[in-house]
Amino acid sequence: MPPVDAAVIIPVYNHEARVADVAQSALGLGLPVIVVDDGSTDGSAERVRRVGGIRLLAHRRNQGKGAALLTGFAAAAAAGANWAVTLDADGQHDPADARRLLAALPAVGRPIVLGRREGMLGPDVPWTSRFGREFSNFWVRVSGGPAVADSQSGLRAFPLPECLHLGVLARRFQFEIEVLVQARRRGVPVIEVPVGVSYSPGMRRVSHFHPFYDFLRNTGLFSRLITQRILGLGRTGRSVNR
């Protein structure tokens, strides 16, 4: 059974084709669902409103995925939640897999739980997704973060309020990378559990990852984290894989 003090957070930016289905499925978890519209210019917000039973928050302009997640974290914590389960709005995750993450929470300790996507070597998975995952995994380790198999998965369980006070500076896609490094430095464990992923040909998937600009942002992030590690500005903790 999922803890009653958890909430589902779905950041969305121009995913009108899939966000309503994702939000509707997330309601089946029996948890509060918060959708954060990060300045969408399409009909994403209206699609969510039609679902009903969803708390919809909105940024007036696009601020980045990390900023949307933090807005959702703060809202969930203010409503009394101690855990936040995050889902991407593009439909690649099965919201039901969130139960696996919550079932993995230990009786003692408050880890970040990553959904390790299985089937990433399938023919329908874009090569950029496979390369990006391995690239990110390597540099997370070099930066002093945990040795994980899927540092880019958007299906996660975060302990609140710990993850609101990790000092993460990144506010776009890089937030999900930096939070792992900062968590390990502050002794917050990171564990992984296997989950499914869908990149089927019939799925209309929208990605806002920009290979050039986000490569530059990643380079800047890892340069900062590695410099901090060299200067001894971070504390190390423990990483556990399942």
Summary of the structure (lengths in Angstrom):
residues: 242
radius of gyration: 16.7
end to end distance: 19.4
largest distance: 51.2
contacts: 810
relative contact order: 0.17
helix: 37%
strand: 16%
